[in-house]
Amino acid sequence: MTEQTRTEEFHVDGEKVVAKIKELLHEGNIRKVIIKDKDGKIMLEIPVTIGVVGALLAPQLAAVAALAALLTEATVIVEKTE
């Protein structure tokens, strides 16, 4: 059985990036999170291992929070498995 993947894209204000990522992680089936600035430049790419949530993602979320403080607008792209 092969895994199907799909991507979803969300445009959010900089201060709401961390909250959006936490919300998406709680939904599950996330393989990768990509954060782009308003010009489309990739600022951060985080591979998310299936089943790894919580304490192991804390350093990445801290990096996202620091990055979000610098962004006025961001695009969050999520790769999900079906």
PEDAHU-V438222 format. One record per residue. SS is DSSP state (a for helix, b for strand, c for the rest). Layout:
# PEDAHU-V438222
SS
SS
This chain:
# PEDAHU-V438222
c
c
c
c
b
b
b
b
b
b
b
b
b
a
a
a
a
a
a
a
a
a
a
a
a
a
a
c
c
b
b
b
b
b
b
b
b
c
c
c
c
b
b
b
b
b
b
c
c
c
c
c
c
a
a
a
a
a
a
a
a
a
a
a
a
a
a
a
a
a
c
c
b
b
b
b
b
b
b
b
b
c
